[in-house]
Amino acid sequence: MTTIQNNVTIEKSVQEVYAFLKDLNNHEQLMPENIYNWSSTADEARFTIQNMAKLALKVDERIEDQEIKLVPFEKAPFDVTLKWTLSTVSANVTVATFTIEADLNMMMKMIASGPLQKLADFQVNKLKEILG
């Protein structure tokens, strides 16, 4: 299993950050330009990653003010889990950690690791920009 991760400190309460992340409709704002054909509900999102794959993700688990875990609900090119984990630093400071766990063979790891790391980096920075 390949684990790709990044985190960011946001000057908002854990409740405010969780409220934004728990609704997958908001996740379109966190996506880079190479994501298109976005459609979503509060619990599911479908999109295409340019030159890579189509993904359909659903919320697998929500732990109030702590974690949101997304998994594919249609066939994906590889097994993947996306997880946002929130931790409180103080009343108005939250650390948001975005983790992508992907079951990649060596070939896929060489191809996909860079883009997946860029996605993780982009999403945490965008979250800070939107909520910061």
LUMMARTOR-836230 format. One record per residue: residue in three letters; y, x, z of N, C-alpha, C in turn. Coordinates in steps of 0.001 Angstrom, whole numbers, plus 500000, padded with zeros to 6 digits. Layout:
// residues N
alaYXZYXZYXZ/...
//
This chain:
// residues 132
met498819500852500000500000500000500000501245500897500000/thr502151500631499088503406501368499008504467500591499775/thr505178501258500670506227500612501445507573501218501065/ile508482500342500682509841500742500314510771499981501241/gln511756500691501799512549500060502850513967500606502860/asn514884499771503303516248500199503574516827499232504596/asn517863499670505316518493498763506270519999498953506248/val520677497985506855522132497999506873522598497344508175/thr523718497819508673524327497226509860525445496297509407/ile525405495057509888526368494029509481527093493529510724/glu528397493395510615529189492933511755529237491409511794/lys528061490836511964527885489389512135526768489190513146/ser526728488003513756525649487714514697524331487583513943/val523228487794514649521912487671514036521708486246513511/gln522302485259514178522175483865513738522846483661512371/glu524020484271512180524734484131510905523976484807509767/val523432485984510025522685486713508997521409485944508657/tyr520709485459509673519482484694509452519773483409508672/ala520858482730509017521213481485508336521399481714506834/phe521970482846506461522155483174505047520803483485504396/leu519999484333505031518755484803504427517646483759504376/lys517643482798505312516522481851505352516519480910504155/asp517648480749503470517761479868502307517658480713501034/leu516561480562500295516364481395499104517403481137498018/asn518102480016498077519202479796497128520257480896497248/asn520433481430498451521420482493498675520977483844498124/his519693484016497900519180485321497488519601485711496074/glu519992484728495268520473485070493924521689485996494020/gln522512485799495040523701486637495241523342488089495568/leu522109488313496016521669489657496410521010490416495264/met520866489754494123520113490353493022520998491191492102/pro520431492292491582521168493130490619521250492448489250/glu521988493068488351522235492481487033520982492351486182/asn519945493148486448518754493078485606517807491934486005/ile518277491036486854517522489846487235518132488661486489/tyr517283487898485802517815486730485099516798485589485166/asn517137484452484565516323483225484633516056482814486082/trp517077482932486933516923482605488353516868481095488538/ser515922480628489314515932479243489788515359479265491197/ser515891478404492057515441478462493455515641477149494182/thr514915477036495284515118476009496293515298476776497600/ala515371476069498700515491476763499989514242477600500288/asp513085477199499725511813477831500074511155478633498957/glu511647478496497719511022479182496588512077479746495650/ala511719480833494971512606481419493963511769481946492811/arg512263481722491593511637482265490385512685483056489641/phe512269484207489113513206485018488346512448486015487500/thr513159486615486568512584487635485701513310488938485952/ile512543490016486097513117491355486214513074491945484818/gln514243492266484292514344492771482928513384493930482678/asn512658493852481585511697494871481160510553495107482143/met510358494202483097509263494415484050508369493193484193/ala508821492177484898507906491087485233508654489820485615/lys507915488718485569508404487460486124507806487332487519/leu508608486871488450508110486675489810508442485276490283/ala507533484708491031507745483434491702507399483675493166/leu508398483618494028508211483917495450508435482676496295/lys507719482604497396507936481519498350508016482112499745/val508645481361500640508702481777502040507310481590502635/asp506756482675503135505442482648503771505588482434505271/glu506674482968505817506869482892507265508357483027507579/arg508811482204508514510168482336509060510038482403510573/ile510625483439511156510708483531512617512195483484512932/glu512612482406513536514033482132513775514785483357514278/asp515842483720513569516741484830513912516048486196513982/gln514839486325513378514125487605513424513598488061512073/glu512941487149511342512229487613510156512050486507509122/ile512101486910507851511771486040506730510835486841505833/lys509673486271505533508671486969504722508409486158503457/leu508494486829502300508280486187501007507042486763500334/val506264485881499707505072486303498962505038485552497636/pro504346486101496637504218485393495355503399484114495517/phe503771483059494753502936481858494749502357481602493365/glu502646482496492441501991482500491138501537483928490892/lys500717484120489878500192485455489595501337486445489399/ala501282487539490131502285488605490023501590489827489427/pro502374490762488859501756491962488284501022492816489322/phe501396492668490588500721493361491684501008492592492962/asp500157492786493975500381492128495266501642492704495887/val502516491824496336503774492284496910504215491334498030/thr504829491909499041505436491136500129506850491666500316/leu507816490756500387509199491127500668509529490564502044/lys510131491403502876510380490965504246511758491427504709/trp512520490497505257513779490813505936513507490731507430/thr513826491793508148513676491824509596515052492051510206/leu515410491232511173516733491318511799516601491764513244/ser517492492652513659517528493039515069518979493048515547/thr519151492577516755520479492459517348520896493789517967/val522078494252517600522656495441518229523565494979519357/ser524407493979519040525259493339520038525531491921519548/ala526366491170520266526612489768519922527071489590518467/asn527841490539517943528352490408516586527954491563515675/val526856492224515984526360493304515129524844493157514980/thr524399493129513710522983492944513396522529494038512434/val521337494550512647520720495447511667519727494611510869/ala519914494599509536519011493886508632518187494931507882/thr516869494830507981515962495756507295515203494984506225/phe515264495502505005514558494890503884513382495789503525/thr512178495224503546510958495984503276510210495342502119/ile509812496169501170508953495727500074507628496447500244/glu506556495685500385505218496268500448504500495853499174/ala504087496838498391503468496554497105502155497316496972/asp501152496636496463499857497256496221499873497819494802/leu500260499089494691500443499720493387499393500802493158/asn498783500790491969497916501913491623498820503102491268/met498248504258491031499072505457490795500020505283489606/met499531504689488533500363504492487348501534503555487656/met501228502415488288502280501453488637503257502059489644/lys502738502882490544503608503504491543504651504392490857/met504208505150489847505140506013489116506201505188488391/ile505791504057487839506708503217487059507611502380487969/ala507038501786489008507746500759489772508461501256491029/ser508084502403491579508683502856492845510195502992492759/gly510686503629491712512132503812491546512878502489491478/pro512477501574490557513147500276490486513052499459491774/leu511907499532492462511780498786493722512691499374494800/gln512822500697494860513739501321495826515179500938495496/lys515520500939494205516869500523493798517131499079494203/leu516125498224494062516263496818494453516521496712495954/ala515744497431496752515930497395498208517323497898498584/asp517737499010497987519061499574498271520157498596497873/phe520013498012496686521018497084496174521142495868497096/gln519985495308497493520017494079498293520661494289499664/val520343495378500354520955495580501672522461495814501531/asn522873496554500508524304496792500304525029495522499918/lys524405494684499117525011493415498692525120492466499887/leu524106492455500745524136491612501940525320491989502808/lys525545493287502984526686493747503787527999493349503131/glu528053493469501796529266493098501059529580491605501210/ile528559490770501103528756489315501176529103488872502594/leu528357489377503574528531488926504959529501489779505761/gly529715491019505281530527491984506014531907491496506312/
//
